[in-house]
Each structure stands twice: as structure tokens, then as C-alpha cells.
Amino acid sequence: MSDDASKRARDLVERDRKVVWHPYAPPQADPLFAVESTEGAEIRLSDGRTLVDGMSSWWSAIHGYRHPTIEAALKAQLETLPHIMFGGLTHEPAVRLCERLLDIAPKGLSRVFLCDSGSIAVEVAIKVAFQYWLSRGRPERSRLLTVEGGYHGDTFATMAVCDPVNGMHDFFRGVLPDHLFAEKPSCRFEDDFEERHIEDLASKLEIHRNEIAAVILEPVVQGAGGMWFYAPAYLRRLRELCDEHEVLLIFDEIATGFGRTGEMFGADHAGVSPDILSLGKSLTGGTLTLAATLVSDHVSDAIAAGEPGALMHGPTYMGNPLACAAAHASLDLLETTPWHENVKRIEAELREGLLPCSELPGVADVRALGAIGVVELEAPVDMKIVQPAFVEEGIWVRPFGKLVYLMPPYVTTTAQIEKLTSGLCAVVERYV
Ligand SMILES: *Cc1c(COP(=O)(O)O)cnc(C)c1O
């Protein structure tokens, strides 16, 4: 790396620390790295170093960075209609995107609300559920039931259903609405599901059924709340229980959607459909922010039949045509590339490559599913030490708490996965 480049990178970090606030960070973020550009599965830092990306920019860049198909779609859309308000106006990119999402989503969903980020897609899902019961004259149905270990976003309604301990929002508990938490599904993905695995949830559902608007959870893979993989059959039983007690079922597939777990959607492992589904993150292949909430007819019909008859929500940038164009290009790539085979290959490579970690002291568990590999530690990592250590290894990995994990783009090569897994194991061995 040249001295000039290193100096420029250092200057940028210094300027950043004077004025910028980073996610989950104190006012002056540390450590912090200046980034220059991205391509494929790699990130180029401003100091000249190149890193293999194990995070897909928070799980969104599934086709790798700056994919020519997505770039071309964005450039073409820029020429005609970059943005227009969505109130009272409509356009081809949005209508066709809603059609396409309904085509590939679990069956039974029939209407789409486009919004601007994952948290908002969950807010809308929750609002739809509450408005459904208000419209039906049942205002007492105003609580949510969820499982421990979940993550649904950082806004106030979504924080209230994040894991009460690991959800990063414990601190706010006193000002959040009081929802119901059941034990998380304890059956591992590959385990046989048994009734006892859902007993706690089933009993809370039974006791509180007249106060509960909906059950909300992430199907098959719990993401930021614990990186936990559980048996798909759990979801089939959950669907039965929700039907029995007439409670709505919300699937948050913001992390699991678009192939990450090995199927197009987490729900597809179980063949189960929710009443409401939220999507985000990799919807645009990691280029622009866009999210969606899909709703079934019986829910939207009930809202239409009640007062005020309209869904009371409308973000300024909803249905942004540029973001819709990126989403189309990403869906095109899912149709035309062998993502399924790639994710399967990556799963095997992550499982094998992370295996040596399971022998190390301080490691509680190692697991892989789809393009997700997790090393769960016994104690939280010290980010100030491990983050620069990963960069030294030439990989971009950003753990949270006890979870050191990889969620690489689907285009990551075997050699790049090998670099990610061996670098990760080396850092865990040295610093945990
Ligand atoms: C990331 C995430 C969200 C929040 O999405 P943002 O775009 O960060 O607001 C919600 N639910 C799940 C499951 C997520 O992984």
C-alpha cells in the first residue's frame, strides 16, 4: 500500500470521527476503516488493501457488488423515472415488482405494500395486524406473541419484539409496549420436531389468545438475535396453532428471503404460508434500500371493510422506481443464475471450513445452513481486537456479541470461502 493512500485513509477516518455517528457505535467509532470501492465478493479499502467480504453488506449483496445486470437496470431507470411520489400515481417498475414478488412468495399472499427499509416493513406488518383486529371490532387484540432470540428491527414497534436480552434493545425495555415472549424453538434444523419444542408458545397462545393480534417470528433462521437454525416442522405446527386460536401469523423473511437459507424463502422449507410476510435486505441485491410487506386477501379484505377502510401508512420514498428496477434485476439474476447450487456448495464449504473451530477453547457451537456459517462463542468478542485482526487476514467479518458468522455473496468462489473460513478460524484461535 502506498503511503499516500494510507494517509488519505487515515485523514478520512479522522474527519469521520468529528461528525459522523455509526450504527451501534459511540459518537467516535473505533475501529473504523475507509472503503474505496467494491467488486464481486471483494471490498477495496482506501489504504489499498483488498478484503474478501463475509457479510454481503448486512446480508444484502447476494449477487456480489456492482453486478453489471443491476448496474445496467439502474442506469436505464435513471433515464426515465428515478423517483415519483406513490400517492395517487403508479408505474410499471412497482406494479411488475409486486406481481413478481407474489409469484415467488409462499402461496396465499395477494397484496404488496412497498416501503423503504426492513424495520418499516415489519412496522407495516404489525400495523396491518393491529388494524385487522380494530377493523373487526376487536381492539383488545393488541399484543404480539414472539419467540426469544428474534430480531425484527431498530424502530420502537420492532424493538418491542426483538429478543429481550440479546436483541440489543434491552436498555429500552421500560418504554416499549409489553409483548409476549415464548421460548425459542429448541429443535435444531436437522432435529425431528416434537410437540414439547413448541409447548411454551402453545400454552401462551392458549392463555392469551383473546389479547393476541399476531405471532411474529423469523422462519427457520433467527438472524441478528442469535443466528439460530430450527426445524421447519415447527412452522407447520405453529400455523395449525395460529389457525386454531384465530391468531394472525407474520413471517419476517428480511434476512431469510431470496435464497439465503438454501430455499427461496425460509417458509419454503416447511411449505407453510403466513398471513403477512415482510421482505427487505437482499430484495435489491444490496444496491438500494427497499422492502415490502405482503398480505393475504382475508387480512386486506377485513381492513377494507372496517373503519377507516384504508391502510394508514405511506413513506415518502415508497415504491421508488430506481429501487424497484434494482429489485427486478436481482430477481432476474435469481432466475438466470445457479444460485441454488452456489448456496449448496457454500453451505458445504462453510461447514467444512469452520469445523476446526469447534475444537477450539471458548467455542460453544459451530453450524452452517445455506450461505450462513456461524461460530458461537462462550463470551462476547472484543471488537477492538478482532475487527483489525480480520482485516489483517484479508477478510471482512463483523461479529456481534458471541456470534462470529459468515454470510457471503452467493457468487463467492471456493477459494474465497476458504480464505474466509481459514481467516476466521485463525482469529478465533488467536484471540478467543
Ligand atoms: C435486518 C432485519 C430487519 C431490519 O431491517 P432494516 O432494513 O435494517 O431496517 C428486520 N428483520 C430482520 C429479520 C432483519 O434481519
The ligand as an ORCA input file, in Angstrom:
! r2SCAN-3c Opt
* xyz 0 1
  C     -32.222     -6.553      9.174
  C     -33.523     -7.073      9.647
  C     -34.599     -6.215      9.906
  C     -34.486     -4.712      9.809
  O     -34.188     -4.275      8.532
  P     -33.553     -2.807      8.306
  O     -33.514     -2.657      6.829
  O     -32.203     -2.831      8.950
  O     -34.476     -1.838      8.967
  C     -35.792     -6.779     10.308
  N     -35.923     -8.105     10.440
  C     -34.930     -8.966     10.187
  C     -35.158    -10.437     10.309
  C     -33.685     -8.481      9.790
  O     -32.667     -9.323      9.575
*
